[in-house]
Structures are given as C-alpha cells and as structure tokens.
C-alpha cells in the first residue's frame, strides 16, 4: 500500500508507513506554509509610499495614515524576521527596519504638514 504522505510503497498488511509512520489509509493534507519574507517586503513598500505621500502637497493625511499602518506592520514583520533561522534574516530585518523608519517619517511629517 502506498503512503499518502511520503509515497513509500509499504506491504499490503502494514498499518503504518515504514518510512514516515503515517497511518496508512488516511488522507494526508499538507499544511499551508506562509511566506514570512513577504511581510518585510510589504513593510518596505508601505514605508516608501507613506514617506512620498507625506512629502507631497495634497496627500499629507494619506501619508500620515499609511505611516501609522506601516508602523504596525513593521513591528510585526521585524519580530517575525528576527525569529527566523533563515540565511536572509539580516536582509529581512533591514528591509523591515527601513520600512519602519520611512513610516515614522511619513507619519510625523504628514502630521506636521497637516498642523502647519
């Protein structure tokens, strides 16, 4: 009997797979894996957009709002990338940090320009 998890060809009388110990006869549904580097890229993009929009004349408020959103997303993405054991952990942390700095700039500068 072929294992639905690893594909190993077991004996017909086997109850569990000899290779992976999966119970034969049960369907294996693999879990979905989330690309954790995606959130760092989103943080950087939101930070850039918020800084640009806060600097432009008519879009200070949108830049300020996106800056706040970027800060929330940035804190989450920085901690996720910090906990990863991947080889690109430093790059992801740098992208998250730069995105957060740009979001801070967008938030503060957008707020300043709305008051001024």
C-alpha positions in Angstrom: 0.0 0.0 0.0 1.4 3.4 -1.0 1.7 6.0 1.7 -0.4 9.2 1.0 2.1 11.3 2.9 5.6 10.3 1.6 4.7 8.0 -1.3 6.6 5.0 0.1 5.4 1.6 -1.1 4.6 -0.5 2.0 3.4 -4.1 2.4 -0.3 -4.6 1.9 -0.8 -5.7 5.6 1.0 -2.7 7.1 -1.0 -0.3 9.2 1.7 2.4 9.5 4.2 3.6 6.9 7.6 2.1 7.4 9.3 5.4 6.3 7.3 8.2 8.0 5.0 6.4 10.5 1.8 7.8 8.8 -1.3 5.7 9.3 -2.0 4.1 6.0 -5.4 4.5 4.6 -5.8 8.1 5.9 -5.6 11.0 3.5 -2.6 13.4 4.2 -3.4 17.1 3.7 -0.2 19.2 3.9 -0.3 22.3 5.9 -0.1 25.7 4.2 3.2 27.5 4.7 3.2 31.3 4.8 6.0 33.1 3.1 7.3 35.1 6.0 9.5 37.3 3.9 6.5 38.8 2.2 5.5 40.9 5.2 9.0 42.5 5.2 8.6 43.5 1.6 5.1 44.9 2.3 6.6 47.0 5.2 9.2 48.5 3.0 6.7 49.3 0.2 4.2 50.9 2.7 7.1 52.9 4.2 8.2 54.3 0.9 4.7 55.1 -0.2 3.8 56.8 3.1 7.0 58.9 3.0 6.4 60.0 -0.5 2.7 60.8 0.1 3.5 62.7 3.3 6.0 64.9 1.4 3.6 65.7 -1.5 1.3 68.7 -1.1 -2.2 67.3 -1.3 -1.7 63.9 0.3 -0.3 64.6 3.8 -3.2 62.9 5.5 -2.9 59.7 3.4 0.9 59.7 4.1 0.2 60.0 7.8 -2.3 57.2 7.8 -0.1 54.9 5.8 2.8 55.8 8.1 0.7 54.5 11.1 -0.2 51.4 9.2 3.4 50.9 8.2 4.5 51.1 11.9 2.1 48.4 12.9 3.0 46.1 10.1 6.7 46.9 10.6 6.7 45.9 14.2 5.1 42.6 13.3 7.5 42.0 10.3 10.6 42.9 12.3 9.8 40.4 15.0 9.0 37.7 12.5 12.2 38.2 10.6 14.2 38.3 13.9 12.9 34.9 14.9 13.6 33.2 11.6 16.5 30.8 11.2 16.9 31.7 7.5 20.0 32.8 5.8 18.4 36.0 4.7 17.3 37.1 8.2 19.6 40.1 8.2 18.2 41.3 4.9 14.6 40.9 6.0 15.3 42.7 9.3 17.0 45.6 7.4 14.0 45.9 5.0 11.6 45.9 7.9 13.7 48.5 9.8 14.0 50.8 6.8 10.3 50.4 6.1 9.5 51.4 9.8 11.8 54.4 9.6 10.1 55.6 6.4 6.8 55.0 8.0 7.8 57.1 11.1 8.9 59.9 8.7 5.6 59.6 6.8 3.6 59.7 10.0 5.4 62.6 11.7 5.9 64.7 8.5 2.3 64.1 7.5 1.1 65.2 10.9 3.4 68.2 10.9 2.2 69.4 7.5 -1.5 69.0 8.5 -1.0 71.2 11.5 1.2 73.8 9.7 
